[in-house]
Structures are given as structure tokens and as C-alpha cells.
């Protein structure tokens, strides 16, 4: 993630409303804090970020079955 941020250093990213982070790493407050600093924006995290991908995959499978 930080390598990607370093590559975009000359092309500033802008997220005025914030971003959402999913996955188990979102439980790591140190990573979230550093990303907020690097992106200069608020990061929103769900109550159970480690399940977001699985829930999305399940919803996709239900929708694909129709």
C-alpha cells in the first residue's frame, strides 16, 4: 500500500469525503492512522471489516444465481 502511495506522490489523490477500508488489516489501528495521514482523509471502518469481502461475495453469488 505504501509503495502505491509513493508512486502517486507526484499525482496527488483527493478523497474529500473519506474512504472505507475493509479486510482484517483495518483492525490494525497503526496502519489505519498512518493511511489517514498519508491520504490526508478520514478512513471509515465497519464493525467487522474482516467479513466485508465474504459478505460481498455472498451477495454477488445470490444475485448471480437469479
N, C-alpha and C positions, 0 to 999 in steps of 0.2 A: 504494500500500500504506500509506504513512504517513498519507494523508488518511483512509483507513478506520480506522486506529488512533486518529486524533484524534477521529473521530466516536464511537468506542466508549469514550472516556475516562471517561464517567460510568457506563458499564456494564462493569465490569472483566471481562476474559477470563481464563479459567483453563485451563491445559494442564499438569497436574501430571506427565504422563509425557513431555512434549515434543511436538514436531510434526515433520513431514517437509516439506522444501522440494524442489521439483522445478523443472526448467527451467534454461536457461543462466545465469540470474541467480544461481542457487545456487552458481555458481563464483566469484562476487564476494564475497570474504571480508569486505569492509567492509559490504556490505548484510546479510549473514548475522549479523555481530556486532551491528549496530545493531538488527536484528529480535529477536535474542535478548535484548537489553537492554529493548526496548520491550515484548516479550511476557513477559519475566521467565521464560523457559524455554529448554531445550536444543533446538536445531534439528538434526535428523538429515538427512544428505545422502548420496545414493547415490554410487557411484564415478563414474557418468556421468549426472548429473542432466539433461543436455540431451537424453537419449534416453528418459527415462521416459514422456513423453507419446506418443511414437511406438510404444514397446513396448506400452503400454496400448491404443492404438488398434488395433494388430495383433492383440492377444489378443481384443479386442472383436469385430473382424472375423471371426476364426476361430470364435468362439463364435456369432456371428450367422449364420454360414453353415450351421450344423448344423440 
